[in-house]
Amino acid sequence: MKTNYRFSFGPWNIHEGADPFGPMVRNSLTFAKKLKMFRPLGYEGVQFHDDDAVPNMNDLDGAAIVKQAAKVKRQLDSEGLVAEFVAPRLWEDARTIDGGYTSNSKASRDYAIQRSLYTIDIANALGTKLIVLWLAREGTYVRESKDSKKAVDQIVEAINRMLAHDPEIKIAIEAKPNEPMDHTYIPTTGHAIALGHLCSDPSRVGANIESAHAILAGLDPSDEMGFALAHKKLFTVHLNDQNGLKFDEDRSFGSIDLRRAFNQVRILDAYGYGSNGEFIGLDIKAMRTQKLAVSTKHLSNSRTIFLKLLEVVRSLDAKKVDGLIAARDYEDLDLLIVNALMGQK
């Protein structure tokens, strides 16, 4: 049965265009105005950081956090949208400058865990059971500053606390090898899945694979997806593109390497990703040069590219492909794929 895909993105993907070397170049849009853009762009899922839903959460107690999140749920309902996941934003607070779960300060670790528990409460109020963990500062600039074995234990402890807080949540670890830290402790999908097996309920710990993060690790995103699918651990994806081994660019999906994007669509479609309600998540930035009036084209373009590549994937002559593989004629297989991508028979 063919999967009918649903798409999601986060409000941060409609952004002001600031970068590490320059200020914002577009005016900010309110959260409410952004929500009205999802459906016209072809998206029905909203990705959240905890403070996307509750911006002032550090100033509130648990009950007030849930109350404010419930208001956001009503906004989603009014726009015909659903929350895909919520992620604790642990990398922008002064208390997490040396990491959250792996900080050398116990007070900072306690803060990170408590905020993560509040994130779960927000997710419940928004109607989702998926939590994404981007372990942004769980790493080192100087190897000797932390103990890597102890750090893994600390991350497991934090995840176990989260799993115990709500027996129904699932946690998707979004692996990335570097940036903002020089080196992170859980740099790849394999690390993330192995980490899950150390946790109290491995069945509820899986992966969120971001295309650019895999590329930054020197890996092919479709292979990472295949690895997670084999383990039944691909809980969500962040599709985008990346121009080489540099900073995290979050380019529009398929805009740099169309064949690499094709193979991501192919592996997802081949193994029924999305058939259990999983979203095709996009995590993409508009080019800094885009004017405000056209600053959502990266979102519509990425969805269009995915769907066009899906047509190419499904139009391939499977018998011909299998025959070339059986004959070990990989040159003709190579040309067949290239021709398909160029719209030629």
C-alpha positions as CSV (number, residue, x, y, z in Angstrom):
1,M,0.0,0.0,0.0
2,K,1.3,3.4,-1.0
3,T,1.9,5.8,1.9
4,N,0.1,9.2,1.9
5,Y,2.7,11.5,3.5
6,R,2.1,14.2,6.0
7,F,4.5,17.1,6.3
8,S,5.8,19.2,9.3
9,F,8.1,22.0,10.1
10,G,8.9,24.2,13.1
11,P,8.1,27.9,13.5
12,W,11.9,28.6,13.5
13,N,11.9,27.7,9.9
14,I,10.2,30.9,9.1
15,H,13.0,33.1,10.4
16,E,14.6,36.6,10.2
17,G,17.7,35.6,8.3
18,A,20.3,36.4,10.9
19,D,23.5,34.4,10.8
20,P,26.7,34.3,12.9
21,F,28.2,37.1,10.9
22,G,25.2,39.4,10.4
23,P,22.0,40.7,12.0
24,M,18.4,39.8,11.0
25,V,17.4,40.9,7.5
26,R,13.6,40.2,7.7
27,N,11.0,41.4,10.2
28,S,9.7,38.9,12.7
29,L,6.3,37.3,12.3
30,T,4.1,36.4,15.3
31,F,3.6,32.8,16.2
32,A,-0.1,33.1,15.4
33,K,0.7,34.5,11.9
34,K,3.1,31.6,11.3
35,L,0.5,29.0,12.2
36,K,-1.8,30.4,9.5
37,M,0.9,29.7,6.9
38,F,1.2,25.9,7.5
39,R,-1.9,24.7,5.7
40,P,-1.5,26.9,2.6
41,L,2.0,25.6,2.3
42,G,0.8,22.0,2.4
43,Y,1.9,21.2,6.0
44,E,-0.3,19.9,8.8
45,G,2.3,19.1,11.5
46,V,4.0,21.6,13.8
47,Q,7.4,20.9,15.3
48,F,8.0,22.6,18.7
49,H,10.7,23.5,21.0
50,D,9.4,23.7,24.5
51,D,9.7,27.5,24.5
52,D,8.0,27.8,21.1
53,A,4.9,26.8,23.0
54,V,5.7,28.5,26.3
55,P,8.3,31.3,25.7
56,N,8.6,32.3,29.3
57,M,8.6,28.8,30.8
58,N,11.6,29.5,33.0
59,D,9.5,32.0,34.9
60,L,6.6,29.7,35.5
61,D,5.7,26.7,37.6
62,G,4.5,23.4,36.2
63,A,0.8,24.2,36.4
64,A,1.2,27.6,34.6
65,I,3.4,25.9,31.9
66,V,0.7,23.4,31.2
67,K,-2.0,26.1,31.2
68,Q,-0.2,28.1,28.6
69,A,0.5,25.1,26.4
70,A,-3.2,24.3,26.5
71,K,-3.9,27.7,24.9
72,V,-1.5,26.8,22.1
73,K,-3.3,23.5,21.6
74,R,-6.5,25.5,21.0
75,Q,-4.6,27.6,18.4
76,L,-3.5,24.5,16.6
77,D,-7.0,23.1,16.6
78,S,-8.4,26.3,15.2
79,E,-5.9,26.1,12.3
80,G,-6.5,22.4,11.7
81,L,-2.9,21.5,12.8
82,V,-1.4,19.0,15.1
83,A,1.9,19.0,17.1
84,E,4.4,16.5,15.8
85,F,6.9,16.6,18.7
86,V,8.3,18.9,21.4
87,A,12.1,19.3,22.1
88,P,13.6,20.8,25.2
89,R,15.8,23.7,24.2
90,L,18.7,23.2,26.5
91,W,21.4,25.0,24.6
92,E,20.5,28.7,25.0
93,D,20.3,29.0,28.8
94,A,23.3,30.3,30.7
95,R,23.0,27.2,33.0
96,T,23.8,24.9,30.1
97,I,26.9,26.6,28.8
98,D,28.9,23.5,29.7
99,G,26.2,21.1,28.6
100,G,22.8,20.1,30.1
101,Y,22.7,16.5,31.0
102,T,26.5,16.2,31.0
103,S,27.4,19.5,32.7
104,N,30.1,19.4,35.3
105,S,27.7,21.3,37.5
106,K,25.1,19.2,39.3
107,A,22.8,22.2,39.6
108,S,22.9,22.6,35.8
109,R,22.2,18.9,35.2
110,D,19.2,19.1,37.6
111,Y,17.9,22.2,35.7
112,A,18.3,20.3,32.3
113,I,16.4,17.3,33.6
114,Q,13.6,19.3,35.2
115,R,13.1,21.4,32.0
116,S,13.0,18.1,30.0
117,L,10.2,16.9,32.3
118,Y,8.3,20.1,31.8
119,T,8.8,19.5,28.0
120,I,6.9,16.3,28.4
121,D,4.1,18.1,30.2
122,I,4.0,20.6,27.3
123,A,3.9,17.7,24.8
124,N,0.9,16.2,26.6
125,A,-0.9,19.5,26.6
126,L,-0.3,19.8,22.9
127,G,-1.5,16.3,22.2
128,T,1.8,14.5,21.1
129,K,3.8,11.7,22.7
130,L,7.0,12.3,20.7
131,I,10.0,14.1,22.3
132,V,13.1,15.0,20.3
133,L,16.4,15.3,21.9
134,W,19.1,17.3,20.1
135,L,22.0,16.9,22.4
136,A,23.5,20.2,21.3
137,R,26.0,20.9,24.1
138,E,26.5,17.3,25.4
139,G,30.1,17.2,24.4
140,T,33.5,18.9,24.8
141,Y,35.8,21.5,23.5
142,V,38.6,20.0,25.5
143,R,38.6,16.2,25.9
144,E,40.0,16.2,29.4
145,S,37.3,18.5,30.7
146,K,34.8,15.6,30.9
147,D,34.7,11.8,31.2
148,S,33.1,10.3,28.2
149,K,31.9,7.1,29.9
150,K,30.4,9.1,32.7
151,A,28.8,11.5,30.2
152,V,27.0,8.6,28.5
153,D,25.8,7.4,31.9
154,Q,24.5,10.9,32.6
155,I,22.5,11.1,29.3
156,V,21.0,7.6,30.1
157,E,20.0,8.8,33.5
158,A,18.3,11.9,32.1
159,I,16.4,9.8,29.5
160,N,15.4,7.3,32.1
161,R,13.9,10.1,34.2
162,M,12.0,11.2,31.1
163,L,10.7,7.7,30.3
164,A,9.6,7.3,33.9
165,H,7.8,10.7,33.9
166,D,5.4,9.4,31.2
167,P,5.1,5.7,30.3
168,E,3.7,6.6,26.8
169,I,6.2,9.0,25.4
170,K,8.8,8.1,22.8
171,I,12.2,9.8,22.6
172,A,13.9,10.5,19.3
173,I,17.6,11.4,19.5
174,E,18.7,13.8,16.9
175,A,22.4,12.9,16.4
176,K,25.0,15.5,15.2
177,P,28.8,15.2,15.3
178,N,29.6,18.8,16.0
179,E,28.4,22.4,16.3
180,P,27.9,24.1,18.6
181,M,30.2,21.8,20.5
182,D,33.6,20.8,19.0
183,H,32.7,17.1,19.5
184,T,29.5,15.6,20.7
185,Y,29.1,12.3,22.6
186,I,26.3,10.9,20.5
187,P,27.4,11.9,16.9
188,T,25.6,9.4,14.7
189,T,22.4,7.4,14.4
190,G,24.3,4.2,15.5
191,H,25.4,6.0,18.7
192,A,21.8,7.1,19.3
193,I,20.3,3.6,18.9
194,A,23.0,2.0,21.0
195,L,22.4,4.6,23.7
196,G,18.7,3.6,23.7
197,H,19.7,0.0,24.5
198,L,21.2,1.3,27.8
199,C,18.0,2.9,28.8
200,S,15.2,1.5,30.9
201,D,12.8,1.0,28.0
202,P,14.8,0.7,24.7
203,S,11.6,0.3,22.7
204,R,10.7,3.9,23.3
205,V,14.1,5.4,22.4
206,G,14.9,5.9,18.7
207,A,16.2,8.4,16.2
208,N,15.3,11.6,14.4
209,I,17.6,11.6,11.4
210,E,18.5,15.0,9.9
211,S,20.0,14.9,6.5
212,A,22.6,17.6,7.1
213,H,23.8,16.1,10.4
214,A,24.5,12.8,8.7
215,I,26.4,14.6,5.9
216,L,28.4,16.5,8.5
217,A,29.4,13.1,10.0
218,G,30.6,12.0,6.5
219,L,27.7,9.6,6.1
220,D,24.9,9.2,3.6
221,P,21.5,10.1,5.1
222,S,19.7,7.3,3.3
223,D,22.0,4.7,4.8
224,E,21.5,6.2,8.2
225,M,17.7,5.9,7.6
226,G,18.1,2.3,6.5
227,F,20.0,1.5,9.6
228,A,17.3,3.0,11.8
229,L,14.5,1.3,9.9
230,A,16.2,-2.0,10.3
231,H,16.1,-1.4,14.1
232,K,12.5,-0.1,13.9
233,K,13.9,3.1,15.4
234,L,13.1,5.8,12.8
235,F,10.6,7.9,14.8
236,T,10.9,11.0,12.6
237,V,13.1,12.7,10.1
238,H,14.5,16.2,9.4
239,L,15.0,16.5,5.7
240,N,17.2,19.2,4.3
241,D,20.4,19.5,2.3
242,Q,24.0,20.4,2.9
243,N,26.8,21.7,0.8
244,G,29.8,19.8,2.0
245,L,31.5,19.4,5.4
246,K,31.1,22.8,7.0
247,F,28.6,24.4,9.3
248,D,25.0,23.2,9.4
249,E,23.4,24.9,6.4
250,D,19.8,23.5,6.5
251,R,19.4,24.1,2.8
252,S,16.2,23.2,1.0
253,F,15.7,19.5,0.5
254,G,17.3,18.3,-2.7
255,S,18.7,21.7,-3.7
256,I,22.3,20.6,-3.4
257,D,22.4,16.9,-4.3
258,L,19.3,15.6,-6.0
259,R,20.4,12.0,-6.2
260,R,21.2,12.0,-2.5
261,A,17.7,13.3,-1.8
262,F,16.2,10.7,-4.2
263,N,17.7,7.9,-2.2
264,Q,16.3,9.3,1.0
265,V,12.8,9.3,-0.5
266,R,13.4,5.9,-2.0
267,I,14.4,4.2,1.3
268,L,11.5,5.9,3.2
269,D,8.9,4.8,0.7
270,A,10.3,1.3,0.3
271,Y,9.9,0.5,4.0
272,G,6.6,2.2,4.7
273,Y,7.9,5.1,6.7
274,G,4.8,7.3,7.4
275,S,2.4,4.4,7.4
276,N,2.1,4.5,11.2
277,G,1.6,8.3,11.3
278,E,5.2,9.5,11.1
279,F,5.7,12.9,9.5
280,I,8.0,14.0,6.8
281,G,9.7,16.7,8.8
282,L,11.6,19.5,7.2
283,D,14.2,21.6,9.0
284,I,15.3,24.2,6.5
285,K,16.4,27.8,6.4
286,A,15.4,30.4,3.8
287,M,18.4,32.0,2.1
288,R,19.4,35.2,3.7
289,T,18.8,37.0,0.5
290,Q,15.0,36.2,0.4
291,K,12.7,39.1,1.1
292,L,10.0,38.7,3.7
293,A,7.2,38.3,1.1
294,V,8.9,35.2,-0.4
295,S,10.6,33.9,2.7
296,T,8.5,30.6,2.8
297,K,9.4,29.4,-0.7
298,H,12.0,27.1,0.8
299,L,9.1,25.3,2.6
300,S,6.9,24.9,-0.4
301,N,9.9,24.1,-2.7
302,S,11.1,21.3,-0.4
303,R,7.7,19.7,-0.2
304,T,7.4,19.9,-3.9
305,I,10.8,18.3,-4.5
306,F,10.0,15.5,-2.1
307,L,6.7,14.7,-3.9
308,K,8.3,14.9,-7.4
309,L,11.1,12.6,-6.3
310,L,8.4,10.3,-4.9
311,E,6.9,10.1,-8.4
312,V,10.4,9.2,-9.8
313,V,10.9,6.5,-7.2
314,R,7.5,5.0,-7.8
315,S,7.9,5.2,-11.6
316,L,11.1,3.1,-11.7
317,D,10.8,-0.3,-13.5
318,A,11.5,-2.6,-10.5
319,K,12.0,-5.6,-12.8
320,K,14.6,-3.7,-14.8
321,V,16.3,-2.5,-11.7
322,D,16.4,-6.1,-10.2
323,G,17.6,-7.4,-13.5
324,L,20.6,-5.0,-13.7
325,I,21.4,-5.8,-10.1
326,A,21.3,-9.6,-10.8
327,A,23.5,-9.1,-13.8
328,R,25.9,-7.0,-11.7
329,D,25.6,-4.3,-14.4
330,Y,25.9,-1.3,-12.1
331,E,27.0,1.0,-14.9
332,D,23.6,0.6,-16.6
333,L,21.9,0.9,-13.2
334,D,23.7,4.1,-12.6
335,L,22.6,5.5,-16.0
336,L,19.0,4.3,-15.4
337,I,18.8,6.3,-12.1
338,V,20.4,9.4,-13.7
339,N,18.1,9.2,-16.6
340,A,15.1,8.9,-14.3
341,L,16.2,12.0,-12.4
342,M,16.6,13.9,-15.7
343,G,13.1,12.8,-16.8
344,Q,14.3,10.5,-19.5
345,K,13.4,6.9,-20.2
